[in-house]
Amino acid sequence: MTSTAKYKTSSPNKPKSCWDLFCSFTLMAMQAFGGSTAIAQQFLVDQKKWLTQSEFLDLLTVSQVLPGPNIMILTIMVGDRHFGWRGALASFLGMITLPATLMLSVFVFYQQYAENKWVSDALVGMAASASGMVAGAAMKLLYNCKENTITPPVWIFGLVITFITVGVLKISMVYILPIVGIPLSFWAWYRFIKERSAQS
């Protein structure tokens, strides 16, 4: 991974050091109860202001395409763009160290009390809260998409097709991503070239 410390960004703030990245992502991970992407948008864009809404959407798109956990890829890219491989490592460790320790402890506790009615009811309530967080983040991202170069009718069509095939029909993203993503990528490239030609 090459250093992107000089990456130009329009966001007003940036992390002060690798230690700042580690502590910040540890704090973010500890808030991500069931909705890492949702809390990442709020934390990185609204609170820390390390990314603009548009930049967050761009990085999230890349993390969705690459294999592996989306939030971890997003975390590594944010760290890398500021401090290169050291920032990427600090961000990664911040996301997994304390949360992994906590989750192992919770897992041991859950194994002992999984059949307890209070524990089951608490998990149902947490699931509802996590769903609301994800839905809220999705609405914010959709608002930003209205200015996307591929135009609203096209990205809405892609959104609907993806929701039906993946969410309703349960088809794997491995098959849907090339079928929907590649044509939309070519359409975005065509629109970009067309806008550049019109401006010049």
N, C-alpha and C positions, 0 to 999 in steps of 0.2 A: 504494500500500500504506500503510495507516494504522499508526501506531505502536501497539504492544501492550506497551510497557514496563511498564505497571501490571497486566499480566495476572496473575491470581492462580494460583499454582502450589504444589503440595504437595511439590515436590522440595526436598531440603535445601540444595542449592547453586545458584549462578548465576554466569555469567561476570562477570569484574571489569570488562572494557572491550571495545571493538571489537577492539583488538589481541589480547586474550585469545581472542576468537572466531576471529580470523584464524589465529593460531598453532595453536589447538586443532584446528580443522578441517583445517589443513594436515597436522598430525600424523595425524589420523584418516584422511585420504585416502591418506597414504603407507602405511598399514597395510591398506588395502582391496584386497588382491590377489584380484580375482575375486568378492568378496562384500561390496559396500559396505553393504548393508542389515544383514548379519550383524555387521560390525564396528561399525556405527553403534549398534546396540542395546547392544553390550558397552561401547562408548566413552562414550555419552551417559548410559546408565542405571547401569552398574556402576562405571565409573571416575570420570567427572566428576560424576555424580549431578545433572546439570542437569534431568533428566526422571525421573519415576517410570515404572515399567513400563506402567502404564495410560495415562499421558500420551504415552509413546512410541508405543503402539499406536494411540491416537487420531490423532496426527499422521501416522503411517505410513498409516493408512486414508485420510486426506484426500489424501496425496501419491499414493496408488495411483489414486484417482479422477481427479485432475487430469491433463491431458496433459503430457508431458515426462518427463525422467528422475526417477524416484521419489526418489532420494537427494538430488538437487539441490533439489527442492521441499521436502523435509524440512529440509534445511540452511537454506534461506531462511526457513522458518517459525520455526525455533529462533532464528535471529539476530534476526528481526523482533519476536518476543515479548519480547525483553530490551532492545534498543536501537533499535527501529523500523527505518526504511529503512537507516540506517547499519549496524546490526547485520546486516541481511539482506545488504547489499553485502559487508561484511567476511567473513561466512561463505561467501558464494558465491566470492569471490576466493580464500579459503583452500582451498576444495575443488578449484579448477581450476588455479591458477598453477603451483605446483611439480609436481604430478602431470602436468599437460599437457606441461610441459617435459621431464620424465623420459620420458613415454610417446612423445614424438616421437623422443627419442634411442633408445629401445628399438626403435621401429618401423624406424628406419634400420638398426640392428644386425640385426634380424630379417630384413630384406630381403636382407642380405648372407649370412646363415647359416641361412636357413629350411630348407634341405635337409640340414643337419648332423644326424646321428642323436642326438647329445647334446642338442642344442637341442630336438628333437622329444620326446625322453624327458622332458626337464625340464618341458615344457608339459603333458604327460600327468600328471605328478606334481602340478603346480600345480592342474590341473583337479580332481583328486581331493580335494586339500586345500580348495579353494574350495567344493566340494559339501558337504563336512563342516561347514564354517562356516555355510553357508546352512541346512543341516538343523538344526544346533544352535540357531540363532536362531529358527527356526520352532517348535521344541519349546518354547522359553521363551515365545514369543508364545501358543502354544496353551494353555499352563498358565494364562496370564492370562485367556484367553477363557472359562474355565469359570465365571467370575463375571459374564459379560456378561449384560445385561438380556434379550437375545433367547433365552436358555436354551440349554444344550448341544445338545439334539437338533436344534434349528433351525440353529445355526451349523455343526454337523457336516454336516448335509444340504447346506448351501450350499458348504462346503468340498469335499465329495465331488463335487457337480455341477460346480463350477469346475475341479477337478482333471481330471475325465474330459473335459469339453468343451475346455478349454484345453491341458492337459498331454498327453492321449492323442489326442483327435480333432483337435487343432491348430486349433481355431476361434478367431478373433480375439477379444480382450477387448472390442473395440468393440461386438460383438454380445452377448457374455455379460454384460457389466457391467449393462446395463439390465434384461436378463431376470432375472438373479439378484439384483443389488444393489438395485433399486428395491423389489421385494416385501419383501426383508429389512429395508430401511430403514423401510417402513411398519409392519412387524411390530415393530421396535424402538420406533418412535414409539407404537404401540398399547400395548406393554408398559410403556413409561415413564409414559404417562398413567394406566394402570391402577394402577401402583405408587404414583404420587402421590395418586390418589384413595383408595387403601387407607390410606395414611399419614395423610391428613387426615380 
